[in-house]
């Protein structure tokens, strides 16, 4: 008798808590609720990580130092073995490009440009990592040159990195 009473009480408790009846059909008192529903967690979003430009970017500069050194916003910059810039002022420095204006001279324009270097704008770009630091690795120089100087001018190329 006690077993019968215990089963009846358990059955009533199950019906009042919103459980299914023994036949597997929902009871009349059952109401859908967000707290009793079991939701399947969403699939994790698989996205390609976006590379964030580094906060600090350098240019490897050998002006006044044959071994070269990491530099930022240099006033003088050797861009190649044939060209260098002086009296640079930088309008922008990083994180993806650097743009500066100054005076261009090089072995390709001697002797004319030794005393009168050309007004030029340089853009540094293409970040590369070297020795744990970010460096600009490309340069492009915009300059108005005499026709005789244009062919030999070293106006774009790859910058040295450590």
N, C-alpha and C positions, 0 to 999 in steps of 0.2 A: 504494500500500500504506500509506504514511504517512497519507494522508487517511482511509482506512478505520479505522486504529487510532485516530486523533484523534476520529472520529465515535463510535466504540464507547466511548471513554473519556468523552466528553461525555455520551453516553446513560446510562452507568453513574452518572456524577456527578449527573445530573438525577434519576434514580430514587432514589438514596440521599439526596438532599436533599428528597424529598417532592414533586417536580414531577410533572405528569401525563405519561403515556406518550404517544408520538406519536399514538395514536388519540384522545387527549383524555380518557380515563378515568383516574381516580386509580390510582396504583400500589398494590400490596398493602402496601408498607412505609409508606405515607402514613398519618399519624395526625393527627387534628385537634389544633390547639394554639392557645392564645390569642395566642401571639406571632406566628404566621404568618397568623392570620385578619385580614382587613381589616374593621374596623368602621366603620360610617357614623356620623359624629359626630351627637349629638342636635341637634334643631332648637333654636335659641335660644328661651328662654322670653320671650314677649311679655306683659309685665304693665304695667298702668297704674302709673306711679310714685306712691308714697304720699307725700303732702305731710307733711313733718315740721314740727310747730309750731316757731316760732322760739324760740331760747333766751332772748332778751331782748324783752320786750313793754312798751310804754309806754302811758300815757294822755295825751292832749293836755289840759293843764290851764291855765285862764286865771285861777286864783285868785291875786290879787295882781299879775297881769301881763296886761293887756288883750290883748297880742299872743299870749299863750299860749306854752307850752313843753312839750317832752317831759318826762314825770314818771313816777316809779315809786313805788308805795306812799305816795301823798301823804297828809298829815295833814288837809288841806283840799282839796276838789275841787269845781269848778264843773261840773255835769253838763249844764246848759242855761242859757238866759238867764233862766229862772224859778226854778231850784232849785240849791242847793249843799249840800254835806255838810261837816261839821267834826268835829274830834276823831276822825278815822277810825283804826281799828286793823284791820290786814289779817290775816285767817286764812289766806289763800291768794293767791298772785300768779303767775298764768300756769302753763303756757304757753298754755292755751286759755281760761281764765276767771280772774277775780280776785274774791274775796269779802271785803268789809269791813263793819265796824259802826261807826256814828257817829251824829251828830246832823243831822237834815234840817231845812232852813228854805227859804223861798222867797217870792217876791212873792205867790203864791197864798194864803199863810197869814198874811200880815201883818194886824194888828199882833200877833196872839196868839203866833206862833212866834218873834218876834224875841228875846224874853227866855227863852222855853222851847221850844227846837227839839225836834222829835220824834225818839225813838229809832228808828233805821232800819238796815236791812241792804241793802247795794248789791251787785249782781253785774254785773261788766263782762264782755263777751263779744264775739264776732264780730271776729276779727283781720282788719285791713286793712293793706296796705303803703302807706306814704306817705314819700316822700323817702328811700327805702332802709331804713326802719325799720318795725317792726311796731307797730300801735296797736290798742287795744280800740276798737271803734266803736259798741257798743250798751251801754245800761245798763238795769237793772231794779231798782227799789227796793221793798222790802217794809217796810211801816210800818203801824202801827195809828193811824188818823186819826179824829177826830170826823166825824160824818156831814156837817156843814157844810163841811168841808175836802176831802172825798173827790172831789167833782166837778171842782174846779179843780186838783187835785194833778197835778204833772208827774212821774209815777212811772216812766215808761219812755220810751225814745227813742233817738235817734242822737247819739252823742258827736261833737264837733268833731274833725277831723284836720287836720294842716297842709296 
